[in-house]
Amino acid sequence: MLARACATSPLRLVRPTFPGMRASAVCLVTFGGGLVDGDAIDVRLDVEPGATLVVFTQASTKVFRGASRQSIRAEVHGTLVLLPDPVSCFAGARYTQRVDVSLAGDGACVLLDAFTSGRAAFGERWAFDRLDTRTTVMHDGRLVARDALVLEGDVAKTMGRFEAFATMLAIGAEPVVRSMLDGAVVSRDVVAAPSALSRGACLRIAGASPSAVVAEARRRLRNLPEIDAVDPFSSRH
């Protein structure tokens, strides 16, 4: 049961329900359809023992020209499933993101961090000024995973044919860890490379389209029902 949820502008929290799921769910929604210059979002999550919380977004997080940031801090004694849509940084955007998860005892987490090339159809392919993301997972005060990325300069040349990327981390959620480690994929549309971690797994995905990346992520998340969680992307199909 979700005991408490509150937010202030530019963030709004929606509490949807999914039939057959006992876990609590929260959808993060930004006013105005995205982040503009000066926006700063700080989210604090607390998951008690035995509880499961699924957090997702209404759509992709659009980041407009200027500087904005988003921070998520979580204290997890139960299970946290954080599955936001990809971030889409437009031309001139400078975006900073921090996700810090502290697991305690039998705490577990499944985290997805994805981003796209921006508004490619409008000639803004990899045209943002800077993208700076970092995800850190601690367990009982010990570092178990840290993933950091900074993109700036001629990003389009570096990215080649790819239009979206994602990193998935799962710590302690054994059914999801198994599906994430289910072999590498190399095809025209998507490349996926899994690796094992202590108590978990990491999966990196590159795709020729955002939809290809999301589809591969969803395939690796197929065991979510085994941890009493739902794939929030399924509600849009």
N, C-alpha and C positions, 0 to 999 in steps of 0.2 A: 504493500500500500504506500502511495506517495503521501508522506506526512505533511510536507510544506513545499510550496513553490512560489516565488515572487520575482519580479523583474521590473526594471525601469527603462525608459527610452534610451537608446534605440533598439532595445531588445524586448520581445514579448514571448511568453511561454504558453504553449498550447498543450493540453493534456489529453491526447487521444486514447482510445481503447481499441484493442485488437482481440477479436473473439478467440477464446481458447488459450489465451496467454495470461498467466498470473502476474507476470512482471509488470512493473510500472513503466510508463513511457512519457517522455517529454519531447516536444518539438520546439526547436529554437527558430524564431521568426524575427527578422529585422525589419523595422519600418522603412518605407521608401524603396524596398527591393534590394538593398545592399548597403555597403559601407562607404561613406564619403569622407573627405578630408577632415581630420580631427576626431573621427569616431573612435571610441575605445570601449571594448566589451570585455567585462570580467565576469566569468562564470565560476561559481563554487558549487561542487557536488559532494554530497555525503551519502554513502551507501552503507547501510547497517548490515550486520551479520545475517545471512540467510535471505537477504533481499537481492533482487535483480532490477537494475535500472537501464532502460534503453533510451539513448539520447540521439536525436537526429535533427535534420533541418528540413524546412519546407521545400527548398529548392537549392540550387547552387548559390553560394555566397558570392555576390558580385561586388568587386572592389573597384570603386571609381578613382579618378585622378586625385592625387594627394596622398597623405600619410594616414594610415589607420592601423589599428591593431586589435587582436583578440587573444584573450588568455582564458584557459580552462584549468582549474585546479580541482583535484578530486581526492577525497579520502575514502578508500574502498575497503570495507570488511566483507562485503558480499561480492556481487558481480556487476561490473560496469560494461555496457556495450555502447560504444561511442561511434556512430556511423553517419557523419555529416556528408552531404553532397559535396562534390568537388568545389574548390575555390576557383573563381574566374577573375583574374586581375586584368583590368582594362589598361589602355595606353596611359602612361604617366603615373600609374599607381605604385605606391610604396607600402607594402603590407608586411606586418610582423605578426607571427602567431606562436603562442607557447601553450603546450599541453603538458601538465605535470600531474602524474598519477602516483599516489602513494598507496600501496597495497599492504594490508596487515593480515597476519595469520593465513587463513584459507582464501583471502581475497583474490579475485581474478578480474581480468579485463580483456576486452577485444576493442582495438582502436583502428580507425581508418582515417588516413590523411591523404587527400587527393587534390590535384589542381590541374587546370586546363590552360590552353594557350591564350585564352581570352576571347575577344570577338573577332575570330578569324574571318568571318563573312564580311566584316567591315574593314578589312585590311589591318587589323590590330593583332596579328599573330605574334605571340611572345613579345609584345610591345611595352610591357610594364617596366618601370624603372628598377624595382627591387622586390624580391620575394624572400622572406627570411622566416623559416619555420624550424621549430625544435620540439620534439616530443621526448619526455623523460619518464621512465617507470622505475619506481623504487619498491622494494619488498622488505618490510621490517627494517627499514633504514639502510638497505643495501641496494646499490644501483644494479638493475638487471637489464635495462635497455635504454639507449639514448640514440635518437635519430635526428640529425640536424642537416639543414640544407639552406644555402644562400645562392640565389640566382640574380645576376645583374650583368649589364653589358650586352654583348651580342648573343642573347639567349637563343634566338631563332637558329643561328648557325650551329649551336651546340646540340639542339634538340633534333635536328634533321627532320625526318618524316613524322615524328611523333607529335600528337596533339594533346596528350594528357598522361599524367603519371599518378601513381598511388603507392603508398606504403601501408601495409597492414601489420599490426602487432597483436599477438595473443599471448597472454601470460596466464597460466593456470586453468584456462578453459579447455580441457583436454579434447572434447569432441571437435571444437573449432581448430585447435592446433593440428589435429590429425588431417583435417581436410585442407588446411593451408599448406601442409607438407606433401600434398599429393602430387609430386612431380613438377618439373619445369615445363613451360610451354614456350615454343618459338614458332610463330606463324606470321603471315603477312600483316594481320590486324593487331596482334597482341604478343607481347613478350612478358613472361612471368617467371620470377626466380625466387624460390623459397629457400630459407635457411633456418636451421634449428637454433634455439636459444635455451638457456636454463629455464626450465618449466614452461617453455613456450616456443613460439615461432615468429619469424619475420618474413613477409612476402613483399617483393617489389614488382610493380606492374607498369609497363609502358604500352600505350595504345595509339593506333593511328586515328582514333576518335575517342571522345569522352565516353560514348556508349559502350565501346569495346572494353574500356577499363572497368566501368561499372559492372558489365556483364561478367567479367572474369572475377571481380571481387565477390559478386553475389554467388558465383559457383563455389568459391572457397568458403562461403558463409553458409553453405547448405545445411550444416549440422547445428545451426543456432537453436532449433526447437529442442535439442537435447539439453540445453542449458536454460530452458524456459524463456527464450528470447525470440523475437520475430525479426525478419528482414523488412525494415521499413520501406525499402524501395519497392516491395511487392504491392504496396497499397496504391501505387500509381499505374499498375498494369492490369 
